Amino acid sequence: MMKSYQKSTFKFAICVKSDDPDLLTPCMVYRILPDEKSEKVNYIRVIDNEGEDYPYPADWFYCC
């Protein structure tokens, strides 16, 4: 019997700007997490280099 897998859709963004390269590295791809509250103020929530999710300015990323 074949296993059934739930389909997941992930969104990603490429960092184009950062004020702290320890948290965000330009040209690196980051996973976006849904966050309507952040999106209303032009931020997106991504999982940064420390593995934490945090809202960052949307203009720091090119969204795919």
Secondary structure, DSSP 8 states (H G I E B T S, - for coil): ----------EEEEE---S-TTT--TT-EEEEE--HHHHHTTEEEEE-TTS-EEEEEGGGEEE-
